[in-house]
Amino acid sequence: MRLQSGKRKRVRARGKSKTGAIDALKIKCRDLTDTTDTGLLTSTSTFNALLDYWIEHHDMADRTRKIYRSCITLHIRPALGDVCLNELNTPMLQMFLDSLSQGTEKTARAALGGAVSLAVKWGIMPTNPVRDTTPRKVEKKEVRALTDDEILTYRTRLVEWCGSNKTGPKRGEGLVEIIDVCIGSGMRIGEVLALRWCDVDLEAGTVAVSGTMDDDAKTRKDSPKTVKSRRIIPVAPIALDALQRQWDKPARQFLGEPVFPSREGTYRTVTSVEDRLRKARNGEDDITPHDFRKTVATRIERDHGMLSASRYLGHSSTAVTEKAYLARPEILPDLTASFSVKRLRAV
């Protein structure tokens, strides 16, 4: 048969019967006409070869790359690495994904889908079998928006814990201010910890979100989570007061550019701060810094609409805001005036 490259190739197939052999031959011919080999990979290359290229060249954040690489090493390679690309099919992938835990399955599906999409784009595979797999059904948790009383109780407990130790250095330095900025800005905790004084305008009452914390490297990244996360936002008085308190602290001039530095003057990591916050709460409830972000999103959407909430939080689209950040109101607003029929009375 003549291939897409113009070359001719002899194709053979076997079967238990004449009909079986013919069917096998048709499948081989179809696979050859539906795919195009490249200089790097062919339809008979192993999945390992595709994964090697994809993980190094696909455009993704460094942290995301590290997560995918770990999943590939621990789970995907041992199960599917030696399978040829022309042998990869939906049933095989479904069985593999079903064998994983819920969290690992989500990561593995994303990595598999991205790598196979590249093979389809290059014409090495005719279709993407990952798309036909069925994701595990997961019960979605309701988004939590905190009430004023919950926020006040959380903050009061934190204030009581900070500095209450009788021996050693004062514990919890800066934790209250960090949480106040979260409450009054809706910023991610990593964005708050990455703030520099050049990002803060106390007179204008604004903050520039220009980076985030990389916990793996224990350093600041000069770019936030996404392109649209880079923004300048006005912050609420509680956040502005917290930033002013940080500015007025005597040691501030000796600790460099971080707004919330460690005792050594370095940037604090998200892991260390969240660990101290859990100790301060002493298992009292399950409130996390991200709940303040969801609360800000819910309140902005209520008063100003979905688009305003999405832009303020720096989301890539309103779909992200609606799916993961908006709490459902217990009672919907009265919208009946929009569809009430005038001059029509109930019988």
C-alpha positions in Angstrom: 0.0 0.0 0.0 1.1 3.6 -0.6 1.7 5.6 2.7 1.1 9.3 3.2 4.8 9.9 2.8 4.6 8.5 -0.8 6.5 5.4 0.0 5.1 1.9 -0.6 5.0 -0.7 2.1 4.0 -4.4 2.1 1.4 -5.1 4.8 0.8 -8.6 6.2 -1.6 -9.9 8.8 -2.6 -13.2 10.2 -5.9 -14.6 11.5 -7.5 -17.9 12.7 -9.6 -17.8 9.5 -9.6 -16.1 6.1 -12.1 -13.6 7.3 -10.1 -13.0 10.5 -6.9 -12.4 8.5 -8.7 -10.0 6.2 -10.1 -8.0 9.1 -6.7 -7.9 10.7 -5.2 -6.7 7.5 -7.8 -3.9 7.2 -7.0 -2.7 10.7 -3.3 -2.5 9.9 -3.9 -0.6 6.7 -6.3 1.8 8.5 -3.7 2.5 11.2 -1.0 3.1 8.6 -3.2 5.6 6.6 -4.5 7.4 9.7 -1.0 8.0 11.2 2.2 9.7 10.0 5.6 8.9 11.5 7.8 11.8 12.5 11.6 12.0 12.9 11.2 11.7 16.6 8.4 9.3 17.1 6.5 6.7 15.1 3.3 4.8 15.6 5.3 1.9 17.0 7.2 4.0 19.5 6.7 3.2 23.2 4.5 5.4 25.3 7.7 6.1 27.4 9.2 7.9 24.4 6.2 10.1 24.0 6.1 10.9 27.7 9.8 11.8 27.7 9.3 14.4 24.9 6.0 15.8 26.2 7.0 16.4 29.8 10.1 18.3 28.7 8.5 20.4 25.9 4.9 21.1 27.0 4.3 24.6 28.2 3.3 24.4 31.9 4.3 25.9 35.3 7.4 24.4 37.0 5.3 23.1 39.9 2.8 21.5 37.5 5.7 19.9 35.6 7.0 18.4 38.9 3.6 17.0 39.8 3.2 15.4 36.4 6.7 14.0 36.4 6.1 12.4 39.7 2.8 10.8 38.6 4.5 9.6 35.4 7.4 8.0 37.2 5.4 6.4 40.0 2.3 5.3 38.1 2.1 5.7 34.4 5.5 4.4 33.3 5.3 1.1 35.3 1.8 0.3 33.9 1.9 1.7 30.4 5.4 2.8 29.5 6.3 -0.1 27.3 3.0 -0.1 25.4 3.4 0.9 21.7 1.4 4.0 20.7 -0.6 2.0 18.1 -1.6 -0.5 20.9 -2.8 2.2 23.3 -6.6 2.0 23.5 -9.5 3.2 25.7 -10.2 -0.1 27.6 -6.5 -0.3 28.6 -6.5 3.3 29.8 -9.8 2.9 31.6 -8.5 -0.1 33.6 -5.4 1.8 34.5 -7.2 4.9 35.7 -9.7 2.8 37.7 -6.9 1.3 39.6 -5.7 4.7 40.9 -6.8 6.7 43.9 -9.1 9.6 43.3 -6.4 12.3 43.5 -3.9 10.4 41.5 -6.5 9.5 38.8 -7.1 13.2 38.1 -3.4 14.0 37.7 -2.8 10.9 35.6 -5.8 11.7 33.3 -4.4 15.2 32.7 -0.9 13.9 31.9 -2.2 11.1 29.7 -4.5 13.4 27.8 -1.8 16.0 27.2 0.7 13.5 25.9 -1.7 11.6 23.7 -3.0 14.9 22.3 0.5 15.7 21.1 0.7 12.3 19.3 -2.7 13.0 17.6 -1.5 16.5 16.6 1.6 15.0 15.0 -0.5 12.4 13.2 1.1 9.5 15.0 -2.2 8.4 16.5 -5.6 8.7 14.7 -7.6 9.6 17.8 -7.2 10.3 21.5 -8.4 7.3 23.5 -8.1 9.2 26.8 -11.1 11.3 25.8 -13.4 8.2 25.7 -12.5 7.1 29.2 -15.1 7.8 32.0 -13.8 9.9 34.9 -14.7 8.7 38.4 -17.8 10.3 39.7 -16.8 12.5 42.6 -19.3 14.2 44.9 -18.7 17.9 44.7 -18.3 19.8 48.0 -20.3 22.9 48.5 -18.2 26.1 48.3 -17.9 27.6 51.8 -18.4 31.4 52.2 -17.7 32.6 55.7 -20.0 34.8 57.7 -18.8 37.9 59.5 -19.2 36.0 62.8 -17.0 33.1 61.6 -14.3 35.5 60.4 -14.4 37.4 63.6 -14.2 34.2 65.7 -11.3 32.9 63.6 -9.3 36.2 63.9 -10.0 36.5 67.6 -8.6 33.0 68.3 -5.6 33.8 66.1 -4.9 37.1 68.0 -5.1 35.2 71.3 -2.6 32.5 70.2 0.0 34.9 68.7 2.5 36.0 71.3 0.8 34.1 74.2 3.8 31.7 74.8 5.5 32.4 78.1 9.0 31.4 77.0 11.1 31.7 73.8 10.6 34.1 70.9 7.1 35.6 70.4 5.2 33.1 68.4 2.9 33.9 65.4 4.8 37.1 64.4 2.9 38.6 61.4 0.2 35.8 61.2 -2.6 38.2 62.1 -1.5 40.7 59.4 -1.2 37.9 56.8 -4.8 36.8 57.5 -6.1 40.4 57.5 -4.7 40.8 54.0 -6.3 37.5 52.9 -9.6 38.7 54.4 -9.4 42.2 52.8 -8.1 41.2 49.4 -9.1 37.7 48.4 -5.5 37.0 47.3 -4.1 33.5 47.4 -2.0 32.8 50.4 1.1 32.3 48.1 0.4 35.8 46.6 0.2 37.4 50.0 3.5 35.9 51.2 5.2 37.0 47.9 4.3 40.6 48.4 7.2 43.1 48.3 7.0 46.7 49.5 7.4 47.9 46.0 4.0 46.1 45.3 2.2 48.1 48.0 0.8 51.6 47.6 -0.4 52.6 51.1 -1.6 56.0 49.9 -3.6 54.7 47.0 -4.8 51.7 49.0 -3.8 49.2 46.2 -1.6 46.1 46.0 0.1 44.8 42.8 -0.1 41.0 42.5 3.1 40.2 40.7 4.3 36.9 42.1 3.7 33.9 44.3 5.7 31.5 46.5 7.3 28.4 45.2 7.3 26.1 48.2 9.5 23.5 46.5 12.3 25.9 45.9 11.4 27.9 49.0 11.7 31.1 47.1 9.5 33.8 45.4 8.5 33.4 41.8 8.3 36.6 39.7 5.0 35.5 38.2 1.7 34.6 39.8 -0.3 31.4 39.1 -1.6 32.5 35.7 -1.2 35.5 33.3 -4.5 37.0 34.4 -3.5 36.7 38.0 -1.1 39.6 37.5 -3.2 42.6 38.5 -3.4 45.7 40.7 -6.3 45.7 43.1 -7.7 48.1 45.7 -7.9 46.3 49.1 -10.3 46.7 52.0 -9.5 48.7 55.1 -8.7 45.6 57.2 -5.9 44.7 54.7 -4.6 48.2 54.4 -4.4 48.6 58.2 -2.5 45.3 58.4 0.0 46.5 55.7 0.4 49.8 57.6 1.2 47.9 60.8 3.8 45.8 59.0 5.4 49.0 57.6 5.5 50.6 61.1 7.3 47.6 62.8 10.8 48.6 64.0 12.5 45.7 62.4 11.0 46.3 59.0 13.9 48.4 57.7 16.4 45.5 58.4 14.4 42.8 56.7 14.6 43.8 53.1 11.8 43.7 50.5 9.4 41.0 51.7 6.3 42.4 53.4 6.0 39.4 55.6 9.5 38.1 56.1 10.8 35.4 58.4 13.1 36.1 61.2 16.0 35.7 58.8 14.5 38.2 56.3 13.6 35.5 53.8 10.2 34.9 52.2 7.9 32.6 54.2 6.6 29.4 52.6 2.9 28.6 52.3 3.5 25.3 54.1 5.1 26.9 57.1 2.4 29.5 57.5 -0.5 27.1 57.1 1.1 24.8 59.6 1.3 27.6 62.2 -2.3 28.6 61.4 -3.5 25.1 62.2 -1.6 25.1 65.5 -3.2 28.4 66.3 -6.7 27.0 65.7 -5.8 23.8 67.6 -8.2 21.7 65.4 -11.1 24.0 66.3 -12.5 24.0 62.8 -11.6 23.5 59.2 -11.3 27.1 58.0 -8.3 27.6 55.6 -6.9 30.8 54.1 -8.5 29.8 50.8 -11.9 30.1 52.4 -11.4 33.8 52.7 -10.7 34.0 49.0 -14.0 32.2 48.3 -15.8 34.5 50.6 -14.5 37.6 48.8 -15.6 36.0 45.4 -19.1 35.2 46.7 -19.6 38.7 48.1 -18.3 40.5 45.0 -20.5 38.4 42.7 -23.5 39.1 44.9 -23.1 42.9 44.7 -21.3 43.4 41.3 -21.7 40.3 39.2 -19.7 37.3 38.0 -17.3 39.2 35.7 -16.2 41.6 38.4 -15.5 38.7 40.9 -13.5 36.9 38.2 -11.4 39.9 37.3 -10.8 40.9 40.9 -9.5 37.4 41.9 -7.4 37.1 38.7 -9.2 34.1 37.3 -8.6 33.0 33.7 -12.4 32.9 33.1 -15.7 33.3 34.8 -16.2 29.5 34.6 -13.4 29.0 37.2 -15.0 31.5 39.5 -18.5 29.9 39.2 -17.3 26.3 39.5 -15.0 26.6 42.6 -15.4 29.9 44.3 -19.1 30.9 44.6 -21.2 29.7 47.5 -24.8 29.0 46.7 -27.2 31.4 48.5 -29.6 29.8 50.9 -32.4 32.0 49.6 -32.3 33.3 46.0 -33.1 37.0 45.5 -36.6 37.9 44.4 -36.6 38.1 40.6 -40.3 37.6 40.1 -40.8 41.1 38.8 -38.9 40.1 35.6 -41.6 37.6 34.6 -44.7 38.7 36.3 -47.6 39.3 33.8 -49.2 42.7 34.3 -52.9 43.0 34.9 -53.2 39.2 35.5 -54.8 38.2 38.7 -54.9 34.8 40.4 -58.3 33.0 40.2 
